[in-house]
Amino acid sequence: MYNFYEEYWRPFGVLLANMESEGMLVDRSYLADVEKVAIAEQEVAVQRFRCWASKYCPDAKYMNMGSDAQIRQLFFGGTSNRKDVTQVLPNSKTFKVLNSENVIEDGKRIPTKYRNITLHAFGVEMQTEMYTAAGWPSNLKTIKHLFTDEDSIEVEEPSNISLVSSGMPDYGSAYVAFGQGKKGKEACHAIAALCEVCSIDSLISNFILPLQGNDICGKIGRIHCSLNINTETGRLSARRPNLQNQPALEKDRYKIRQAFVAGHGKSLIVADYGQLELRILAHLTNCKSMLGAFKAGGDFHSRTAMNMYAHVREAVEENRVLLEWHAQTGEEKPPAPLLKDAFAAERRKAKMLNFSIAYGKTPLGLSRDWKVSLNEAKETVQLWYKERKEVLKWQEERKRDALTKQHVHTLLGRARRLPLVANASNSQKGHIERAAINTPVQGSAADVAMCAMLEIDKNSQLKELGWRLLLQVHDEVILEGPTESAELAKAIVIQCMSKPFNGTNILKVELAVDAKCAQNWYAAK
């Protein structure tokens, strides 16, 4: 390990310190404007849910939408505790809330700061498989599945309902619970508004407000987070603030990444690997199917979706959608929609399947994620392994390593020590086995990213051009430099990342790199 430290971690530590010093420039005025919009949209969603809920429980129009206890009372009043059936949520309960409407209660002359409201259950049976550690129904995880089985119902326009292949709206269980028809639809859209309130609140509290703090942004408006090599797999972590924790692009309704900008006369280069961990899995397992798919090129998750769903395969075969497209000279857009755009939901499920199975997730866990039967999940897993037997064999070998050697290794030889399996409980054993499968893959991805960053940092041409690394988010790196040399620098960055091991690639698969130049992080994604 000393040789590893001298060759990799020591220069990597110096690089991380330099990146921390550089920091990322933040447009705080943009965030302030976004905050106003977010608060206004959240209030609209709050009123939409309260208006609907008050039809069943009059005092719901005064409820605190941020209170888990009050939300749980409305949906699950009368439900028994999963761990102790003698404990039951009451059908009705009194709560103290802020008297924001200045209601004058009986016996009072003036409105008080707080007032009491009584919330009772909606009176319909709500099924849930999600529970808190204390044994009560888990609000957000459960409620999301009450209004839709997919993320398909648009809250803003109730008429915009995605249709599945059967032609029926993809509503959740609340549609039936509230009597189907008009009432069922109203319930689903109201509950969708509740989820929207929670989503917006998360964006405000976790991203929009923290990034405006005076203690974070220095005099020159840059954020300097702390980058650390302190995870079990060797991946970087960040804190104060955690700039790696950004909302997923499809959930980033306020384009928060747009607040991260380049300085005057400069641009950002954002470069990331395509399906890095799956490529590493293909290399480690020597899986012919995966190696062949990556050699053929294109989107691996889209290929999986095509093999999973008959209607997707039919669309590809009839050329109604394209599995992949490479722009030719003079072409600005593909002749038909790409599969990843036309069947985004199916591709998301395929992506979940690829990573879940690749990391050793059990059929039981997959059945809970997908809300399908255990048998259906088992059949799906078996279909995945049918074409990838080498992966299954490799995973079993890693489990044996955990049992006999108590350690596993990454691509560059870093070891992760594992607890003794013999003394572990069943749940602990499952965790150890998943770690034995996950670490070589995620840890090797961390090795590749580290080597790529070192290649970029030591590239003399990039230094002469004035380009510097600012941040790494797992498989993605961000650089800043003069706009006039952006395209040249981008080509050099791609070269460094595609051949990260001292100018070579030691993997059996090519390392696909996508890079863009822009004035802000969002535009470069």
ABEGO torsion letter per residue (X at the ends): XAAAAAAAAAAAAAAAAAAAAAEBBBBAAAAAAAAAAAAAAAAAAAAAAAAAAAAABAAAAABBAABAAAAAAAAABGBBBAABAABBBBABBBBBBBBAAGBBBBGBABBBABBBBBBBBAGBBBBBABBBAAGBBBAAAAAAAAABABBABBAABAABBBBBAAGBBBBBAAAAAAGEEAAAAAAAAAAAAAAAAAAAAAAAAAAAAAAABAAABBAAGBBBBBBBBABAAGBBBBBOBBAABBBBAAABAAGAAAABBBBBGBBBBBBBBBGAAAAAAAAAAGBAAAAAAAAAEEBAAAAAAAAABAAAAAAAAAGABBABBBBBBGBABBABBBAAAABAAAAAAAAAAAAAAAAGBBAAAAAAAAGBBAAAAAAAAAAAAAABAAAAAAAAAAAAAAAAAGBBBBAAGBBBBBBBAAABBAAAAAAAAAAAAAAAAAAAAAAAAAAAAAAAAABAAAAAAGBBBABBBGABBBBBBBAAAAAAAAAAAAAAAABABGGBBABABBBBBBBBBBABAAAAX
